[in-house]
Amino acid sequence: YDDLKKEYSHFPENDAQALPFIAKSIASAKKTDDHIHLLHAYEDAAFSSPDRLQKLKYADSCIQTAQKTQDATLLSMAYLGKGIVYYFNFRKFEPALQYYLLAAKSAEKTQNPYLQYKIKYQIGVVKSYTGYTKDALTYFEECLQFFEKNLQKNLHPHERYNNTRGYLNTLHQMSICERQFKQYE
């Protein structure tokens, strides 16, 4: 998978030029019946496709493939991915929230707190946009504590980046919620 990904990893999001290379990766994974490779290739295809309906189809393929692995982390990530497609590409908040909730339920079975809080953050974002600001703020407060606590640890640079990004994005979303309540301080 890593060798095949090198052929297209330099392309930006929504760049269809990556898709022929990703198609080779998908074919390779199917040929070897490697579900994890296939799942990642479908994720890459969803990322690279400029067509939002294709993104949705690839997200569905991720879920179907993750179900075959019976791995709660992979299934949670696949549900999260489909929710993200609904949220960012379709601005359909209800289906996005439903997939985020499925992701959260699956993530409860994992030992991956970062994934759990990443999902909570997304749930908070949808709740904020749909007018459930108080509920959203509750999710963001939990996320802020988690990301802030993680930043006190000695983390790998990638983990530090992800937790810093989570922390700053959470602060931003909290400020949007507080502005709704006219709590400017």
N, C-alpha and C positions, 0 to 999 in steps of 0.2 A: 504494500500500500504506500509506504513512504517513498519508494523509488518512483512509483507512478505519479504520486502527488507532486513531486519535484517538477514534473512537466507542466503543471498548471497553477501551482501555488502563487505564482507572481501576478496572476491576473486579479484585478479588483472585483469587488462585489458587482453582480449583475452584468458581467462580461461574458457574453455567449462564446467568445473565442476559447474559453476553457472547456466547454461542453464536449467537444470531440475527445479530448484527453480524459475527461471524467468518464465518458462512455467506455473507453478502454479499461478503466479501473473497475467500473461496474461489471463489465463482461468477465474480467479476470476473477473478481470475487464470486460471481455466479458459477464460473467454471470450477473453482476450487471449493465451492460451497462454504465460503468463509463469511459468516454472517456479520461479524464485527467490521471487517473490511468493507462489506457491502453497505452497511449502515453508514459508515463514514463517507463513502463515495456518494451515497444519496444525499447526505448532509451537504457535501461539497456542491452537488448539482443544484440543490435548492438555493444555496448561496450564490451560485454563478448564473443561474438562469435569470434573464431580464423579464421573463413572462411570469406574472404573478400566478396564473392558473397552473403553469408548470411547477412553480415553487410548491404549490399546494399538493400536486401529485407526488412530487419527490418527498414532501413531508409525510404523506400517507405511506409511501414506500418505506420510509424510515420507521414508522410505527409498526408496520407489518414485519419488518426485519427484526426490530427490537423484540417483538413478541416471541419470535422464534428462539431468541437467545435466553429468554426467561431471566434476564438480568435486570433487576429493578432500576439500577442507575441508567442503563441504556434506554430502558423504556421511559423513564422519567425525562431524560434528555430529548427523546423523540417527541413526547407530548409537548414539552416546552417549545421545541422547534416549530411544531405546527401552530401552537398558540401565537408564537412570534410572527409567523407568516400572516395569520389572520389579523393580528394587531397592526403590524407595520405596513403590510402590503394591501390589505383590504379595509382597514379601519373598522373591522367588525369586532366590537368589544365583547359581545356576549359569547360568541364561539371561542374567542381568545381566552376569556376567563374560564370557560369550561375545560379547555385543554390545560390551562395552568393549574386548575384544581386537580385534574387527573395526574398531572406531573407531580404535584405536591403529595398526593396520596401514594404514588409509587415511590417518591423520594423518602417518605417516612420509613421505608423498608431498607434504606441504605445507611451506610456509615459515612455519608458525604454531606457535612453541614454546609459547605460552600454552595453546593447545588441546591440544598433546601432553602437557603436564604436568597439565592439568585431567583428562585421561583417566587418566594414571598415578595421580593421586590417587584417582580412583574405583576403579581396580583395587586399590589398596592398601586401601581401605575394605572391599571385598568379601573380600579375602584375610584381613583382620583378623577380620571377622565369621565367617568359615568356619574359623578356627583356624590359618591359615597366617601366624601373627603375625610370624615372622622375615622371611618374604617381604614382608609388608606394610610392615614397618619399613624395608626396603631401598627400596621405592617412596617412602615418606614422606621418607626422608633425601634422595633425589634432588629431590623436590618442594620441600622446605624450602630447599635450596640455590638452586634456580631462583627461587622467590618472593622470597627474601631478597635475592638479587642484583638482581632487578628493582626492588625497593623503593629501591635506591640510585640509580636513574635518575630523570631528570626525566620523569615520566609525565603523561599526560592524567588529569584527576580520575577518570574512569571506570576507566581502566587501573589507577590507584593503588588504587582501591577493590577491584577484582577481585584484584589481587595481594596486598593486605593481607588480604583475606578468605581467599585461598588459603594464605597464610602462617600465619594464626591457626588455621584449620581443620586444617592439617597438623600444627602443634604439638599441638593437641588430640588428634588421632589418634595421634601418636607417644607422647603421655603414656599413652594407653590401652594401647598395645603394651608400653611400658616397665613399666606396672603389672602386666601379665601375667607379665613376667619378674621381678617383685618388685625392680625397679631404681628405687627411689623417689627417689634423688638426681637 
